[in-house]
Amino acid sequence: MPILKIDEIAPDGVKITLDWDKFVVGSSMFIPCIDNEKCVAQVRKICEQKGFKVSHKCVIYGEKLGVRIWRTV
């Protein structure tokens, strides 16, 4: 498992850096991963620290399995 900064995730053991500054209310992001539950848990933890409310759905996008996260508030 890589060493992560506070706002990075690694659901499958590969570090992913997300641009949280561009994650505004009403926007969404797709995070390709296999371990969807771990991805959601890591994203929810970061969003809770940042004061973001989010919803999620496990999807296949462009033939890739992953999680789509929407910022609601």
C-alpha positions as CSV (number, residue, x, y, z in Angstrom):
1,M,0.0,0.0,0.0
2,P,1.5,3.4,-1.0
3,I,1.9,6.2,1.5
4,L,-1.0,8.6,1.0
5,K,-1.5,12.2,1.6
6,I,-4.6,13.3,3.4
7,D,-6.6,13.8,0.2
8,E,-5.4,10.8,-1.9
9,I,-7.0,7.4,-2.3
10,A,-5.7,4.0,-3.2
11,P,-8.6,1.5,-3.3
12,D,-6.7,-1.1,-5.4
13,G,-3.2,-0.3,-4.1
14,V,-2.5,2.3,-6.8
15,K,-2.4,5.9,-5.6
16,I,-5.0,8.2,-7.1
17,T,-4.8,12.0,-6.7
18,L,-8.2,13.8,-7.2
19,D,-8.6,17.5,-7.9
20,W,-10.8,18.3,-4.9
21,D,-10.8,22.1,-5.8
22,K,-12.7,21.4,-9.0
23,F,-15.2,19.2,-7.2
24,V,-18.0,21.8,-6.9
25,V,-21.7,21.2,-5.9
26,G,-23.5,19.5,-8.8
27,S,-20.3,18.0,-10.4
28,S,-19.3,14.4,-10.5
29,M,-16.2,12.3,-11.0
30,F,-15.5,8.8,-12.1
31,I,-12.9,6.8,-10.2
32,P,-11.9,3.6,-12.0
33,C,-11.4,0.8,-9.5
34,I,-12.1,-2.9,-8.7
35,D,-12.6,-2.6,-4.9
36,N,-15.7,-0.3,-5.1
37,E,-16.5,-0.5,-1.3
38,K,-13.0,0.5,-0.3
39,C,-13.1,3.4,-2.8
40,V,-16.4,4.7,-1.5
41,A,-15.1,4.4,2.1
42,Q,-11.9,6.4,1.3
43,V,-13.8,9.1,-0.7
44,R,-16.5,9.5,2.0
45,K,-13.8,9.9,4.7
46,I,-12.1,12.7,2.7
47,C,-15.4,14.4,1.9
48,E,-16.5,14.3,5.5
49,Q,-13.2,16.0,6.5
50,K,-13.8,18.7,3.8
51,G,-17.5,19.1,4.7
52,F,-18.8,17.8,1.4
53,K,-21.9,15.7,1.1
54,V,-21.8,13.2,-1.7
55,S,-23.7,10.3,-3.3
56,H,-22.3,7.5,-5.3
57,K,-23.1,4.7,-7.7
58,C,-21.0,1.7,-8.9
59,V,-20.9,1.9,-12.7
60,I,-19.2,0.8,-15.9
61,Y,-18.0,3.8,-17.8
62,G,-16.0,3.4,-21.0
63,E,-15.7,-0.3,-20.4
64,K,-14.1,0.4,-17.0
65,L,-15.5,-0.6,-13.7
66,G,-15.5,2.0,-11.0
67,V,-17.5,4.5,-8.8
68,R,-19.1,7.7,-9.9
69,I,-19.3,10.3,-7.1
70,W,-21.6,13.3,-7.1
71,R,-21.2,16.3,-4.8
72,T,-24.6,17.3,-3.6
73,V,-23.7,20.0,-1.0
